[in-house]
Amino acid sequence: MIVLITGASHTGKTLLAQSLLEKYKYPYLSVDLLKMGLIRSGKTHLTPYDDNELTVYLWDIVKEIIKTAVENKQNLIIEGCYIPFDWKKSFDEKYLCEIKYICLVMSEEYITNHFNDIVGYANVIENRIDDSDFTVDFALRENQYYYQKCMEYGLDCIVIDREYKTEVLL
């Protein structure tokens, strides 16, 4: 099984991937690590701020990793914000039946009532060097965007509303 975990910034994608790794023993690939490896090695002219271009660039690689894992009957968790909302068009049914998609979205109420907690947990798995761009307004806009896109594309999402709880069974 392939598990795709995406969502807005600070929603706990990496934390969920880590907990699934511990529970199911599935390895995970962070698309952010792939991104930085490609940028730092000079394999792309893109920068960490070129989100739209990075999504296209990285998805071309990630979708082929997914196909290879399915063909080899390997389990894999892939997490990151660079998974396009139209990801399903990259696969035929033999692949789609092996992929579980999870999008994490925080509600307006949750962000408003728990913003300091969200910021406090930002480094629980990874060390964010500069988090100064993450504001309440940014979080509200980005989470609303992810929610709207999930609805537009008919994708499932886990809405974090009153408490942060993302227990996922595979």
N, C-alpha and C positions, 0 to 999 in steps of 0.2 A: 504494500500500500504506500502511496505517496500522499503526504499531508502538506498542503500549502497553507501557510499562516501569513496573513497580511493584515493590514489595518493602519490606522493613523499613528503618528509618532506618539510614543510614550504609552501605548495601550497594553504593552506587555507581551509583544510577539515573541521576543527572545526568551522571556521567562516561561511562557507557555511551551515553547520548543524544548527548553531545558527540562521542564517537568515531564513532558511526553517522552523524552529520551530516557529519563530516570525510570518512568513507569513501564514503558514498552520496549526499551532498549533499542529504539530506532535512532540511527545517527541523524544529525541535522546539519544543514548547510545554511549559513547566514548569507543572504544575497549582499548584505552590506560588506561583509568580508571579501567576497568576490569582487565587488565594486572597487574597494580600496586597493586590492591586489592588482587589478587591471590599471587603475589610475597611477598608482605608485610605480609600477613597472614600465610605464610609458606605452602600454598597449592601446591606450585610447587618449584622445585629446580632451575628453570630457572631464568636468570637475565635479566634486560632490554636490554642487548646486544645480547641476543640469538634470533635474529630476525627470522631465518628460523624455529627453533624449536617452537618459540612462535606462529608463524602463524598456524602451525599444531595444537598445543595445544589449542589455543584460538578459532580457527575455529570450532573445535568439539563442543564447548559450544555455540558459536554465531549462528551456523546453526540451532541448536535446539531452540534457542530463536526466530529465524526467523520463523521456522515452527509453533511454539506455537502462535506467533503474527498473522500469516496468518489464522490459524485455528480459532482463536478468533476474526477475522475480525478487528484487531487493526492496526493502522498506527504506523510506527516506522522508525526513521532514525538511521542508524548505521554507525558511521564514524571511520576511522582509517586505518593504513597501513597494518594491519594484516588480510586482506581479500585476499585469494589466487586467482590467475588469473583463475584457473579452478573451481571457485565457483559454476558454473552452474551444475556440475556433482553431487552436493549434494542434488539436488531437482528434483522432477518430475514436469510435466507441471502445475499441480494445484497450485504449489508454484511459479514457474518461472513467470507465468503471473501476479503475484502480486508484483514482484521485479523490481525496477528500479536501474540500476547500473550507477554510475558516477565516472569516474577517472579523477582527475585533474593533468594536466601536464603543466609545463612551458617550453616554447621553449628556445633554446640556445640564441637567440636574446634577449628575455625578461630577462633571468637570467643575461646575460652580461650587459645589459643596466640598469637594475633595482636592482642589487644585494643589494645595501644599503637600498633600500625601502623594499625588502623582509625581510632583517634582522630587519629593524625598525618595521615591523608589526608582528614580531614573537610572541610577547606577547599580542596581541590585545584581545584574548579570554582566553588563558591559560598562566600561568607563567612558562616559561622554566628556570629551575635552572641553567643548564650548556649548553650553545649553542656553545661552542668553536669548536666542531667538524664540524659545518656547514660552509663550505667554498664554493667558487665559483666552484672549481673542483668537490667537493662532489655533489653539486646541479646539475651540468651539467650531471654527471654520473647517478645519481639516476633518474632524469627526463627522460633521454634517455632510461634508463632501463624500466621504467613504460610505456613509449610510445611504445617501441618495443614489450613488453609483451602484451599490448592491441592489437596491430596489429596481433601478433601471435595467440592470442586467439579470435580474432574477436570481441573485446569489444569496446564499445564507450568510447571516452575520450574527455574532454574539454581541448583544447590546449590554454593556456594563452600566447598570442603572443605579441601584441603591447601595450595593456593596460590590467590591471587586472579587468576583468568583468566576473563574473560567475553567471549571472541571469539564474536560472533554474526554468522552469515551470513544475509542476508535473501533 
